[in-house]
Amino acid sequence: MPSFIFTARDNAGQPQTGVIEAASATMVQAQLRERGWIVVRINQQAEITVVSPPRNWVTNLLGPRSVDIELSLRQLAVMLRGGISLLSAMQTIATQSDSKTIRSTYGELVDQVQQGRSFSDSLETQPGFPRFLIRLVRVGERTGIQETVLVRAADMIRTRRDTVREIATALTYPIIVLIAAGSATAYMITSLIPKLSRILQSLGKPLPPITESLVKISSFFHAWGTSILAILGAAIVLFIVSYMSSGGRLFIDRWSLRLPLIGKIFRLSGTLAFSQTLGGLTQSGVTVLDSLVTVQQMHSNMYFSQIVQRSRDAIIRGNNLADTLRDRHAYMPLLATMAAVGEESGNLDDVMEQVSEFHQSQLSSMIKTLSAWITPAIIVVVGSIVGYVYIAFFLGMFAVAG
């Protein structure tokens, strides 16, 4: 259906411009007159031919980056508020976005919408778009508040991306230190120390005690290194196979929540995801039962998903949501307490929004605490190991020098 750009004056005499999709300019004029506006000008908008750039296999598998999805949603919301039709806004993004992946993705979305599919159904065919976004868009299509739900979805995507970034930032430095120090230590134990030991033995000189202990460690790894690697490999394969089974994954996911410090971060993250998604969906008009379906699909932890399923079943039977959330090894205790308050007051969406904000700050604080503890701990442990190896090595060198 063609689009028409109009200029008119409203009942207050103020100039108004916008875009309307209609079969003809006459129909656009009729729509404007129904509003009581005086038509000044109507021009048909030129058809935009969207040519989608080719996508590689990585893009087909993972889809656009979350930051690009967030930006495109905010751009859509701005254009919709400016009176531009959804299809025209999508065409604009498909032709003008800086991201090649977004241009390709929105080009395909435009093709599907032009063929008669809804925006939400089209999003469902594309990789990378989260389930809660599709449900929010579907609500916007039904209620007519599309720009509002797009902004809310963009905010939720940004919050989750920031959480992942904080965790990655906290762990990046310790991992780099571990890899570098471990590589240097392994090289010295498996290569330099055996050579030094042979030199000292050929000279008939005794090894310093600390060097002798390091030589024994080196000999142990030379004798049993292959077996140790085989056992570690078998353990990793067993873990992966167990995690691929439903029972094994449920067991691992459940016990991961009980780990010291890390387990609390998992619980905070799950609580944040639950409250943010449930609050965002219900505030946009989705029923609690339908919202819980999205929450269940969104959880990567199967134990959390099982609790959400029990919550849905309990609500269907007429029980309260809060009663099913009281598990001291799963969600944080405040979630069940505030859910009970929200159900009693009838403001579950607002309460979940407050719970989300509180646990977001708690999670950020916990990640900073983890970073503050783990970085010096790793430095001390790695420094002790590297120091021991280097002292043993140089004492052996001094023994060679006499």
C-alpha positions in Angstrom: 0.0 0.0 0.0 1.5 3.4 -0.9 2.4 6.0 1.6 1.5 9.7 1.4 3.2 12.7 3.1 0.7 15.3 4.2 0.8 18.8 5.4 -2.4 20.1 7.2 -3.6 22.5 9.9 -5.4 21.1 13.0 -8.3 22.5 14.9 -6.1 25.0 16.7 -4.6 26.2 13.4 -1.2 24.6 14.1 0.7 23.0 11.1 0.8 19.2 11.2 2.9 16.9 9.0 3.1 13.1 8.8 2.8 10.0 6.8 -0.4 7.9 6.2 -0.7 4.6 4.3 -3.8 4.6 2.1 -5.0 3.3 -1.3 -5.1 6.9 -2.7 -4.6 10.5 -1.9 -8.4 10.9 -1.8 -8.6 8.5 1.1 -5.9 10.4 2.9 -7.8 13.6 2.5 -10.9 11.9 3.8 -9.1 10.7 6.9 -7.7 14.2 7.6 -11.1 15.8 7.2 -12.5 13.3 9.7 -10.1 14.7 12.2 -11.3 18.2 11.4 -8.0 19.3 9.8 -7.6 21.5 6.8 -5.5 19.8 4.1 -2.7 21.9 2.7 -0.7 19.4 0.7 -0.6 15.7 0.0 2.3 14.0 -1.9 2.8 10.3 -2.5 6.0 9.1 -0.9 8.4 7.5 -3.3 8.6 3.7 -3.0 11.8 2.5 -1.4 13.4 -0.6 -2.8 15.3 -2.3 -0.1 18.2 -4.5 -1.2 19.3 -6.7 1.7 23.1 -7.1 1.8 24.2 -10.8 2.0 24.7 -12.3 5.4 27.4 -14.8 6.4 26.9 -18.0 8.4 27.8 -16.3 11.7 25.1 -13.6 11.2 22.6 -16.3 10.2 23.3 -18.2 13.4 23.6 -15.4 16.0 21.7 -12.5 14.4 22.4 -8.8 15.1 24.3 -7.6 18.1 22.2 -6.6 21.1 23.5 -3.0 20.9 22.4 -2.8 17.3 18.9 -4.2 18.1 18.5 -1.7 20.9 19.4 1.2 18.7 17.1 0.1 15.9 14.2 -0.2 18.4 14.8 3.3 19.7 15.0 4.6 16.1 11.7 2.9 15.3 10.0 4.4 18.4 11.2 7.9 17.5 9.9 7.6 13.9 6.6 6.2 15.0 6.1 9.1 17.4 6.9 11.4 14.6 3.9 10.1 12.6 5.9 7.8 10.2 4.3 4.5 9.5 5.9 1.3 10.8 6.8 0.0 7.3 8.4 3.3 6.3 10.4 3.4 9.5 11.6 -0.1 8.9 12.6 0.8 5.3 14.5 3.7 6.6 16.5 1.5 9.0 17.0 -1.1 6.3 18.6 1.5 4.0 20.4 3.9 6.4 21.6 1.8 9.4 25.4 1.8 10.0 25.2 -1.9 10.8 25.3 -4.2 7.8 23.6 -7.0 9.8 20.7 -4.7 10.8 20.3 -3.5 7.2 20.1 -7.1 6.1 17.8 -8.2 8.9 15.4 -5.2 8.5 15.4 -5.7 4.7 14.0 -9.2 5.3 11.6 -7.9 7.8 10.3 -5.3 5.3 9.8 -8.0 2.7 7.8 -10.2 5.1 5.6 -7.3 6.3 4.9 -6.3 2.7 3.8 -9.8 2.1 1.1 -9.4 4.8 2.9 -10.8 8.0 2.8 -8.8 11.2 5.9 -7.2 12.6 6.0 -9.6 15.6 5.6 -12.7 13.4 8.4 -11.4 11.1 10.7 -10.9 14.1 10.1 -14.5 15.2 11.8 -15.7 12.0 15.0 -13.8 12.7 17.8 -14.9 15.0 19.0 -12.7 17.8 15.7 -11.1 18.8 14.8 -12.1 22.4 11.4 -13.7 23.1 10.3 -10.9 25.4 10.7 -8.4 22.6 8.5 -10.4 20.3 5.8 -10.6 23.0 6.0 -6.9 23.7 5.7 -6.1 20.0 2.7 -8.3 19.8 1.1 -6.4 22.7 1.9 -3.1 21.0 0.2 -4.3 17.8 -2.9 -5.3 19.8 -3.1 -2.2 21.9 -1.7 0.5 19.6 1.1 1.6 21.9 3.9 0.2 19.7 6.4 3.1 20.3 6.0 2.7 24.1 6.7 -1.1 24.1 9.6 -0.6 21.8 11.3 1.8 24.2 10.6 -0.6 27.1 12.1 -3.5 25.2 15.2 -1.4 24.3 15.6 -0.6 28.0 15.4 -4.3 29.0 18.0 -5.2 26.3 20.4 -2.5 27.5 20.0 -3.6 31.2 20.9 -7.2 30.3 23.8 -6.2 28.1 25.2 -4.0 30.9 25.0 -6.9 33.4 26.8 -9.3 31.1 29.4 -6.6 30.4 30.0 -6.0 34.1 30.6 -9.8 34.7 32.9 -10.0 31.7 34.9 -7.0 32.8 35.3 -8.4 36.3 36.6 -11.7 35.0 38.8 -10.6 32.0 41.9 -9.5 33.9 42.0 -12.5 36.3 41.6 -14.9 33.3 44.4 -13.2 31.4 46.7 -13.3 34.4 45.9 -17.0 34.9 46.6 -17.9 31.3 49.9 -15.9 31.1 51.3 -17.2 34.4 50.1 -20.7 33.8 51.7 -20.8 30.4 55.1 -19.5 31.7 55.0 -21.9 34.7 54.1 -24.9 32.5 57.0 -24.1 30.1 59.5 -23.8 32.9 58.4 -27.1 34.6 58.2 -29.1 31.4 61.2 -27.7 29.5 63.7 -25.6 31.4 63.8 -27.5 34.8 64.5 -30.9 33.2 67.4 -29.5 31.2 68.8 -27.8 34.3 68.5 -31.0 36.3 70.4 -32.9 33.6 73.2 -30.3 33.6 73.6 -30.4 37.4 73.6 -34.2 37.4 76.3 -34.3 34.7 78.4 -32.0 36.8 77.9 -34.1 39.9 76.6 -31.2 41.9 73.8 -31.5 44.4 70.5 -29.8 43.8 69.3 -27.2 46.2 66.3 -28.6 48.2 63.8 -26.2 46.6 65.1 -27.0 43.1 65.0 -30.7 43.9 61.3 -30.5 44.9 60.5 -28.7 41.6 62.4 -31.4 39.7 60.2 -34.0 41.4 57.1 -32.1 40.4 58.4 -31.8 36.8 59.1 -35.6 36.8 55.6 -36.3 38.0 54.1 -34.2 35.2 56.3 -35.9 32.6 55.3 -39.3 33.8 51.6 -38.7 34.4 50.9 -35.6 32.3 49.2 -37.5 29.5 47.1 -39.5 32.0 46.1 -36.3 33.8 45.1 -34.6 30.5 43.1 -37.7 29.5 41.3 -37.7 32.8 40.5 -34.0 32.5 39.3 -34.4 29.0 37.1 -37.3 30.0 35.7 -35.3 32.9 34.9 -32.4 30.5 33.2 -34.7 28.0 31.2 -36.3 30.9 30.1 -32.9 32.1 29.0 -31.8 28.6 27.1 -35.1 28.0 25.5 -34.8 31.4 24.5 -31.1 30.8 22.9 -32.1 27.5 20.5 -34.4 29.3 17.5 -32.9 31.1 18.2 -34.6 34.4 21.9 -33.8 34.4 21.3 -30.2 33.4 18.7 -29.7 36.1 21.1 -31.2 38.7 24.0 -29.0 37.6 21.9 -25.8 37.3 20.4 -26.4 40.8 23.7 -26.9 42.5 25.4 -24.0 40.7 23.0 -21.7 42.6 24.6 -23.0 45.9 28.2 -22.2 45.1 29.8 -19.6 47.4 29.7 -16.1 46.0 29.2 -17.2 42.4 25.9 -18.9 43.3 24.6 -15.6 44.8 25.4 -13.8 41.5 23.5 -16.5 39.6 20.5 -16.0 42.0 20.6 -12.2 41.7 20.8 -12.5 38.0 17.8 -14.9 37.8 15.8 -12.7 40.2 16.6 -9.6 38.1 15.6 -11.4 34.9 12.3 -12.6 36.4 11.2 -9.3 37.9 12.3 -7.2 35.0 10.6 -9.4 32.4 7.4 -10.0 34.4 7.1 -6.3 35.3 7.8 -5.1 31.8 5.3 -7.5 30.2 2.5 -7.0 32.7 2.9 -3.2 32.6 2.5 -3.4 28.8 -0.8 -5.3 29.1 0.3 -9.0 28.9 -1.4 -11.3 31.4 0.6 -12.8 34.2 0.2 -16.3 32.8 1.4 -15.3 29.3 4.3 -13.3 30.9 5.4 -16.3 32.9 5.7 -18.3 29.6 8.2 -15.7 28.3 10.0 -15.7 31.7 10.3 -19.5 31.6 11.7 -19.5 28.0 14.1 -16.7 28.8 15.8 -18.5 31.8 18.9 -20.4 30.8 19.0 -22.1 34.2 16.6 -25.1 34.1 16.0 -25.0 37.8 14.6 -21.4 37.5 12.5 -22.5 34.5 11.1 -25.4 36.6 10.1 -23.0 39.4 8.3 -20.7 36.8 6.5 -23.7 35.4 5.3 -24.6 38.9 4.2 -21.0 39.4 2.1 -21.1 36.3 0.5 -24.4 37.3 -0.2 -23.0 40.8 -1.9 -19.8 39.4 -4.1 -21.9 37.1 -5.2 -23.9 40.2 -6.1 -20.6 41.9 -3.0 -20.3 44.2 -0.8 -17.3 44.6 2.3 -16.6 42.7 4.3 -15.6 45.8 3.9 -19.0 47.4 5.8 -20.8 44.6 8.7 -18.4 44.7 9.8 -19.2 48.3 12.8 -21.3 47.6 15.9 -20.2 49.6 18.2 -21.8 47.1 16.7 -20.1 44.0 15.3 -16.6 43.7 16.3 -14.0 46.3 13.8 -13.9 49.3 12.6 -10.3 48.6 11.1 -11.5 45.3 8.4 -13.7 46.9 7.7 -11.1 49.6 7.2 -8.3 47.1 5.2 -10.5 44.8 2.8 -11.1 47.7 2.5 -7.4 48.2 1.9 -6.8 44.5 -0.8 -9.5 44.3 -2.5 -8.1 47.4 -2.4 -4.5 46.2 -3.1 -5.2 42.6 0.0 -3.4 41.5 2.2 -6.4 40.6 3.7 -4.7 37.6 4.9 -1.6 39.6 6.2 -3.8 42.4 8.2 -6.0 40.0 9.7 -2.8 38.5 10.9 -1.8 42.0 12.2 -5.3 42.7 14.1 -5.2 39.4 15.7 -1.8 40.2 16.8 -3.0 43.6 18.3 -6.2 42.4 20.0 -4.5 39.6 21.9 -2.4 42.1 22.6 -5.4 44.3 23.9 -7.4 41.3 26.2 -4.5 40.3 27.5 -4.3 43.8 28.0 -8.0 44.0 30.0 -8.1 40.8 32.2 -5.3 42.1 32.7 -7.3 45.3 33.7 -10.4 43.3 36.1 -8.4 41.2 37.6 -6.8 44.4 38.1 -10.3 45.9 39.1 -12.4 43.0 41.8 -10.2 41.5 44.1 -9.9 44.5 43.4 -13.6 45.4 44.5 -14.7 42.0 47.5 -12.4 42.1 48.6 -13.8 45.4 48.1 -17.5 44.3 49.7 -17.0 40.9 52.5 -14.9 42.4 53.3 -17.6 44.9 53.5 -20.3 42.3 55.5 -18.3 39.9 57.8 -17.1 42.7 58.4 -20.6 43.8 59.3 -21.8 40.3 61.6 -18.8 39.6 63.4 -19.1 42.9 63.9 -22.8 42.4 65.2 -22.2 38.9 67.6 -19.5 39.7 69.0 -21.3 42.8 69.7 -24.2 40.4 71.4 -21.8 38.0 73.6 -20.5 40.9 74.5 -24.1 41.7 75.7 -24.6 38.1 77.8 -21.4 38.4 79.4 -22.8 41.6 
